[in-house]
C-alpha cells in the first residue's frame, strides 16, 4: 500500500477528522466522509481503507450496516474494543493513536509528529495496511490483541485522563496557598522528562522517595479533608514505586507510619 492509497472516514469528529487531515497531508487520497444519517451500505466500496471513527458504543452497529468488500481493510480507532466489533468484514484491523486530540487540527499535528499507535489485524494484508498508515505518518506502532485491549486502554486512561484529575487536585490544594496551577506546570514537564530519561522507578523524588514520613504527615494536616483519600492513595502508589526500586537494588524499605483519617 502506497501513499496514494485511498481512505474514507465514517464519523469525522475529533479523532477521525485528525486522521483525515494527517493522512491527506502525507499523500493519501481522502474520499468524501460519511456523516451521521447518510447511507453506509456502499461505504467500503472503491477505497483501500475504511475508518469507522464513531463512538465505541455504535462501532459494531455501523460495521454491520456496511456491505463487506474483500479488498477493503475496515478499521476502528477505539482503544478499548477488539476486532470482534468488525466481525462482518473479512479484512479488519484497529488503529488507536496513543495521543490526545482535543481538536482535529491539533490532533493532526500530533499524528504526524511521531505518535505511538496500538494496532491489531486479522490478516497479514490488514496488518501491512496498518504498518503503511503508521509509516506514512512517521509514527511508531505496537500490537495489542483483543485479550489485552482493555488493560492497554486502562493504562492510557491512567497516563492521560487521570493526570488531569490529579492536577485538578493539585490546583485545589495550591489555591489555599494562593499559588496558580501554572506555577507547577514546569515541575510536571520536568517530571515527564525524568521518566523519559531515567524510567519510572528512578524518576521518583520527594518525601516518599526519601522516606520522609514527617513531611507526609504535615502535608495531610495542611490539605482539605476532601483531598485526603486521593493523597493517601498516591502516597501508597509512590511507595510501590519505592518498593520496586528497593527490590531491584536488593534493599529493604522502612514501614509507613500509621495515619489518622
LUMFI-88242 format. One record per residue (C-alpha): residue number from 1; x, y negated, z negated. Coordinates in steps of 0.1 Angstrom, whole numbers, plus 2048, in hexadecimal, padded with zeros to 3 digits. Each point is the difference from the previous one (the first is absolute). Example, Ala and Ser with C-alpha at 12.3 -4.5 7.8 and 13.67 -1.06 7.14 Angstrom:
! LUMFI-88242
<k->1&east->87B&north->82D&up->7B2>
<k->2&east->80E&north->7DE&up->807>
***
This chain:
! LUMFI-88242
<k->1&east->800&north->800&up->800>
<k->2&east->80F&north->7DF&up->80B>
<k->3&east->7FA&north->7DC&up->7F6>
<k->4&east->7E8&north->7FB&up->81D>
<k->5&east->7E8&north->819&up->7EF>
<k->6&east->7DD&north->7F5&up->7F9>
<k->7&east->7ED&north->7FD&up->7E0>
<k->8&east->7DD&north->7F8&up->7F6>
<k->9&east->7F6&north->7F7&up->7DC>
<k->10&east->7DE&north->805&up->7F0>
<k->11&east->7FA&north->7E8&up->7E4>
<k->12&east->81B&north->7E6&up->804>
<k->13&east->800&north->7F1&up->7DD>
<k->14&east->81F&north->7F7&up->7ED>
<k->15&east->812&north->821&up->805>
<k->16&east->7F3&north->808&up->823>
<k->17&east->805&north->7DC&up->80B>
<k->18&east->823&north->7FF&up->7F3>
<k->19&east->809&north->820&up->813>
<k->20&east->7F0&north->7F3&up->820>
<k->21&east->815&north->7E0&up->7FE>
<k->22&east->81F&north->813&up->7F7>
<k->23&east->7FD&north->81A&up->81C>
<k->24&east->7F8&north->7E5&up->81A>
<k->25&east->81F&north->7ED&up->7F6>
<k->26&east->816&north->81F&up->806>
<k->27&east->7F1&north->809&up->822>
<k->28&east->7E2&north->815&up->7FA>
<k->29&east->7E1&north->7FA&up->815>
<k->30&east->7E4&north->7F8&up->7E6>
<k->31&east->7DF&north->808&up->810>
<k->32&east->7E1&north->7EC&up->7F5>
<k->33&east->7F7&north->80B&up->7DD>
<k->34&east->7DF&north->80F&up->7F6>
<k->35&east->7ED&north->7ED&up->7E5>
<k->36&east->7E5&north->80A&up->7E8>
<k->37&east->7DF&north->809&up->812>
<k->38&east->810&north->808&up->821>
<k->39&east->7FE&north->822&up->810>
<k->40&east->81C&north->818&up->7F6>
<k->41&east->7FA&north->81E&up->816>
<k->42&east->81A&north->7F7&up->81B>
<k->43&east->819&north->7EF&up->7E9>
<k->44&east->81B&north->81A&up->805>
<k->45&east->7FD&north->7FF&up->826>
<k->46&east->81C&north->7F0&up->814>
<k->47&east->818&north->7F9&up->7E4>
<k->48&east->81F&north->811&up->7F2>
<k->49&east->7F8&north->7F8&up->7DC>
<k->50&east->7DF&north->7F8&up->7EE>
<k->51&east->803&north->7F1&up->7DE>
<k->52&east->7E3&north->802&up->7E7>
<k->53&east->806&north->7E2&up->7EA>
<k->54&east->7DF&north->801&up->7EC>
<k->55&east->7FB&north->803&up->7DA>
<k->56&east->808&north->823&up->7F4>
<k->57&east->7DC&north->808&up->7F8>
<k->58&east->7F5&north->800&up->824>
<k->59&east->81F&north->80D&up->812>
<k->60&east->7F2&north->824&up->803>
<k->61&east->7DE&north->7F3&up->80C>
<k->62&east->810&north->7EA&up->81A>
<k->63&east->817&north->81C&up->80C>
<k->64&east->7E2&north->817&up->805>
<k->65&east->7EF&north->7E6&up->817>
<k->66&east->81D&north->7FF&up->818>
<k->67&east->801&north->81A&up->81C>
<k->68&east->821&north->813&up->7FD>
<k->69&east->81A&north->7FB&up->81B>
<k->70&east->81C&north->81B&up->801>
<k->71&east->81A&north->7E7&up->80C>
<k->72&east->7F9&north->7E4&up->7E7>
<k->73&east->80F&north->7FF&up->7DD>
<k->74&east->7E6&north->7F4&up->7E7>
<k->75&east->80D&north->7F2&up->7DF>
<k->76&east->7F5&north->7EF&up->7E1>
<k->77&east->813&north->7E7&up->7EA>
<k->78&east->7F5&north->80D&up->7DE>
<k->79&east->81A&north->807&up->7E6>
<k->80&east->7E9&north->817&up->7EB>
<k->81&east->7EE&north->814&up->81B>
<k->82&east->80F&north->81E&up->812>
<k->83&east->7FB&north->80D&up->823>
<k->84&east->7DF&north->812&up->7F7>
<k->85&east->7EE&north->7DF&up->806>
<k->86&east->809&north->803&up->825>
<k->87&east->7F8&north->825&up->803>
<k->88&east->7EB&north->7FD&up->820>
<k->89&east->81E&north->7F4&up->814>
<k->90&east->81B&north->817&up->80E>
<k->91&east->81C&north->7E7&up->7FD>
<k->92&east->7FF&north->7EF&up->7DE>
<k->93&east->817&north->7ED&up->7E9>
<k->94&east->802&north->7E7&up->7E4>
<k->95&east->816&north->7E1&up->7FE>
<k->96&east->800&north->7EC&up->7E0>
<k->97&east->815&north->7E1&up->7FF>
<k->98&east->810&north->7FD&up->7DE>
<k->99&east->7FE&north->7DB&up->7FE>
<k->100&east->7E7&north->7E5&up->7F6>
<k->101&east->7EC&north->7EF&up->81C>
<k->102&east->7EC&north->7E3&up->7F1>
<k->103&east->7F8&north->7F3&up->823>
<k->104&east->805&north->80F&up->823>
<k->105&east->81A&north->7E7&up->809>
<k->106&east->814&north->805&up->7DF>
<k->107&east->7FC&north->825&up->803>
<k->108&east->80D&north->800&up->824>
<k->109&east->820&north->7EE&up->7F5>
<k->110&east->806&north->81B&up->7E5>
<k->111&east->7F8&north->81D&up->818>
<k->112&east->81C&north->7F5&up->818>
<k->113&east->818&north->7F8&up->7E4>
<k->114&east->80C&north->823&up->7F7>
<k->115&east->7E1&north->80D&up->7ED>
<k->116&east->7FD&north->823&up->7F3>
<k->117&east->7E4&north->816&up->80D>
<k->118&east->7F1&north->820&up->7F2>
<k->119&east->7F6&north->817&up->81C>
<k->120&east->7F2&north->823&up->807>
<k->121&east->7F4&north->811&up->81F>
<k->122&east->7F0&north->821&up->80A>
<k->123&east->814&north->806&up->820>
<k->124&east->823&north->7F9&up->80D>
<k->125&east->7F4&north->7E8&up->81A>
<k->126&east->7EC&north->7EC&up->7E6>
<k->127&east->81F&north->7FF&up->7E9>
<k->128&east->814&north->7F3&up->81E>
<k->129&east->7E6&north->7E5&up->805>
<k->130&east->804&north->7F5&up->7DC>
<k->131&east->825&north->800&up->803>
<k->132&east->7FD&north->7EB&up->81F>
<k->133&east->7E9&north->7E7&up->7EF>
<k->134&east->818&north->7FC&up->7E2>
<k->135&east->81F&north->7FE&up->816>
<k->136&east->7F0&north->7E5&up->816>
<k->137&east->7FA&north->7EC&up->7E0>
<k->138&east->824&north->806&up->7F4>
<k->139&east->7F1&north->810&up->7E2>
<k->140&east->809&north->81F&up->7EA>
<k->141&east->7E9&north->81E&up->7FA>
<k->142&east->7FC&north->81D&up->7E9>
<k->143&east->7E7&north->81C&up->802>
<k->144&east->7E5&north->805&up->7E5>
<k->145&east->7E9&north->81E&up->805>
<k->146&east->7DC&north->803&up->7F5>
<k->147&east->808&north->811&up->7DF>
<k->148&east->815&north->7E3&up->7F4>
<k->149&east->7EE&north->7E3&up->810>
<k->150&east->7ED&north->7F4&up->7E1>
<k->151&east->81F&north->801&up->7EA>
<k->152&east->813&north->7EC&up->81A>
<k->153&east->7E4&north->7E6&up->801>
<k->154&east->7FE&north->7FF&up->7DA>
<k->155&east->825&north->7F7&up->7FF>
<k->156&east->7FA&north->7E5&up->81A>
<k->157&east->7E4&north->7F1&up->7EB>
<k->158&east->817&north->800&up->7E1>
<k->159&east->81C&north->7F0&up->814>
<k->160&east->7EB&north->7E5&up->80F>
<k->161&east->7DD&north->7FA&up->7F2>
<k->162&east->809&north->807&up->7DC>
<k->163&east->81D&north->7E8&up->802>
<k->164&east->7E7&north->7E5&up->807>
<k->165&east->7EC&north->80B&up->7E1>
<k->166&east->820&north->801&up->7EC>
<k->167&east->809&north->7DC&up->80A>
<k->168&east->7DD&north->7F5&up->7F8>
<k->169&east->807&north->80B&up->7DC>
<k->170&east->822&north->7EF&up->801>
<k->171&east->7EF&north->7E0&up->80C>
<k->172&east->7E6&north->801&up->7E3>
<k->173&east->81B&north->806&up->7E6>
<k->174&east->817&north->7E4&up->80F>
<k->175&east->7E3&north->7E8&up->7FF>
<k->176&east->801&north->800&up->7DA>
<k->177&east->823&north->7F3&up->802>
<k->178&east->7F7&north->7E7&up->81B>
<k->179&east->816&north->810&up->81A>
<k->180&east->7F2&north->805&up->824>
<k->181&east->802&north->822&up->811>
<k->182&east->816&north->7F1&up->81C>
<k->183&east->81C&north->7FD&up->7E7>
<k->184&east->801&north->826&up->7FD>
<k->185&east->800&north->809&up->825>
<k->186&east->825&north->7FD&up->804>
<k->187&east->804&north->819&up->7E4>
<k->188&east->7E8&north->817&up->812>
<k->189&east->814&north->7FD&up->820>
<k->190&east->821&north->807&up->7EE>
<k->191&east->7F1&north->81F&up->7F0>
<k->192&east->7F5&north->80D&up->822>
<k->193&east->823&north->7F9&up->80D>
<k->194&east->80F&north->813&up->7E2>
<k->195&east->7E9&north->81E&up->808>
<k->196&east->80B&north->800&up->824>
<k->197&east->825&north->7FD&up->7F7>
<k->198&east->801&north->817&up->7E1>
<k->199&east->7E1&north->816&up->800>
<k->200&east->7E4&north->7FF&up->7E7>
<k->201&east->812&north->811&up->7E3>
<k->202&east->81E&north->7E8&up->800>
<k->203&east->7EC&north->7E1&up->809>
<k->204&east->7ED&north->7FE&up->7DE>
<k->205&east->80C&north->7E5&up->7E9>
<k->206&east->7F0&north->7EF&up->7E2>
<k->207&east->7F7&north->80A&up->7DC>
<k->208&east->7F4&north->823&up->807>
<k->209&east->820&north->808&up->814>
<k->210&east->814&north->7F3&up->7E3>
<k->211&east->7EB&north->812&up->7E5>
<k->212&east->7F8&north->7DE&up->7F1>
<k->213&east->7E0&north->809&up->7EF>
<k->214&east->800&north->7E1&up->7EA>
<k->215&east->7FB&north->7EB&up->81F>
<k->216&east->7E5&north->817&up->80D>
<k->217&east->7EE&north->7FC&up->7DF>
<k->218&east->803&north->7DA&up->802>
<k->219&east->7F2&north->801&up->823>
<k->220&east->7E2&north->813&up->7F3>
<k->221&east->7FA&north->7E6&up->7E6>
<k->222&east->802&north->7E3&up->819>
<k->223&east->7E8&north->80C&up->81B>
<k->224&east->7DA&north->801&up->7FF>
<k->225&east->7F1&north->821&up->7F4>
<k->226&east->7EF&north->804&up->821>
<k->227&east->822&north->805&up->810>
<k->228&east->80E&north->819&up->7E7>
<k->229&east->7F3&north->820&up->811>
<k->230&east->811&north->7F7&up->820>
<k->231&east->820&north->7F4&up->7EF>
<k->232&east->802&north->820&up->7EB>
<k->233&east->7FA&north->816&up->81F>
<k->234&east->81C&north->7EE&up->812>
<k->235&east->818&north->804&up->7E2>
<k->236&east->7F8&north->825&up->801>
<k->237&east->807&north->800&up->826>
<k->238&east->820&north->7EE&up->7FB>
<k->239&east->80A&north->819&up->7E5>
<k->240&east->7FB&north->81C&up->819>
<k->241&east->819&north->7EF&up->818>
<k->242&east->819&north->7FD&up->7E3>
<k->243&east->7FA&north->825&up->7F8>
<k->244&east->807&north->808&up->825>
<k->245&east->820&north->7EC&up->7FE>
<k->246&east->80B&north->811&up->7E0>
<k->247&east->7F8&north->823&up->80E>
<k->248&east->815&north->7F8&up->81F>
<k->249&east->81D&north->7F5&up->7E9>
<k->250&east->7FA&north->81C&up->7E7>
<k->251&east->7F9&north->7E6&up->7E4>
<k->252&east->7E6&north->7FE&up->7E5>
<k->253&east->7E9&north->7E2&up->7FA>
<k->254&east->7F3&north->7F3&up->7DF>
<k->255&east->7DB&north->804&up->7F8>
<k->256&east->7E7&north->7E4&up->805>
<k->257&east->7F4&north->7F2&up->7DE>
<k->258&east->7DB&north->803&up->7F8>
<k->259&east->7EB&north->7E2&up->80A>
<k->260&east->7DF&north->7F4&up->7F2>
<k->261&east->7E4&north->7FA&up->819>
***
